[in-house]
Amino acid sequence: MEIIFNCPLGSKCEEVKDNKIYRCTWYCKIKGKYPQSEEVIDEWGCAMFWTPILLVENAQTNRGQTQTLESFRNEISKNQKEFNFILFDEMKRRADLERLEEKVALMLLENKEKLLEKHSIIEIEDKKEG
C-alpha cells in the first residue's frame, strides 16, 4: 500500500499558477545527513516534516558537546590539582627557607654577641696587664 503525505493545513507546498511559482514559506531544502542512518539528505520538504529529524540531530549534537565539556572540565580539574600541589610545595619551601634564614640570623647574632663578649674580656685583660 502506498503512503501519501499531505499538508494538515490543506495547502500545497509548491504550485505553478499564472506562470508563477507559489511556494509555502515552510517548504525548504535540507542538505546533510539523517542523524540516525547517516544517509545523505538533499531534499525539499515541509519544515514541519523536518522538525523531528532536526530535533534528533540537535539532541545528538548536544550530547557530543556535553561529553566534550565534561572531558574539558575533567582536564581542567586535573590540572588545577597539579597546580595546587606545586603551589603548596612552593609555599612550604618558602616557609622552610624563611625559618632557615631566621635560624641563620639568630646564629649570627649569637656569634656576634660571643665575639663582642670575648673581645671585651680581652680588652679588660689587656688593661689589667698594662
BELVEN-V72992 format. One record per helix or strand of 2 or more residues. SS is the DSSP state (alpha for helix, beta for strand). FROM is the first residue (numbers start at 1). TO is the last residue. Records with the same first field share a line. If there is no record, write none. Layout:
BEGIN
SS->FROM-TO + FROM-TO
END
This chain:
BEGIN
beta->14-17 + 20-23 + 27-33 + 40-46
alpha->47-129
END
